[in-house]
Amino acid sequence: MADEAGLARECSVFCRYLCGSEPSDYVLGQYRAAHAVGAVERPATSRFDRAVVGIARRAPWLTRAMDAHSRVLANGGLLRRKLVLLLALLETKSPPAEELDAPTPGSTAGMLLRMAWLALVFAFIVVASAIALLPVRLACAIGGSR
């Protein structure tokens, strides 16, 4: 079934983005189950939301760009709902759960430098993705129901 394969690939890409590893069978099964009962996608999901997810599911670096964009410009969008669901599944029962919960060692100065660097990278990604998604947003707005 193409939809099942698409969800499995999506789950795999999003897991690699969130924790750097493949999902366990349990996580994949629960991710599929949540989609099967309609817990993630709303009936009024916009074409643009679907396009953002379509872009994000191609590779972890694209997921990062779309997540940064969605965090600022579409916080309640479909991609954010999918990532929050998957993160909750990963935190509850999976091999990377311990890694996700473990603190990162280092000094306070190192942490502050890393936070500043991550903030700059995040800002750059948000601006770049907003510009890159302008044609997609326009196409979705004028594309009708296709």
Buried (B, 14 or more C-beta within 10 A) or exposed (E): EEEEEEBBEBBBBBBBBBBEBBBBEEBBEBBBEBBEEEEBBEEEBBBBBBBBBBBBBEEBEBBBBBBBBBBBBBEEBBBBBBBEBBBEBBBEEBBBBEEEEEEEEEEEEEEEEEEEEEEEEBEEBBEEBBEEBEEBBEEBEEEEEE
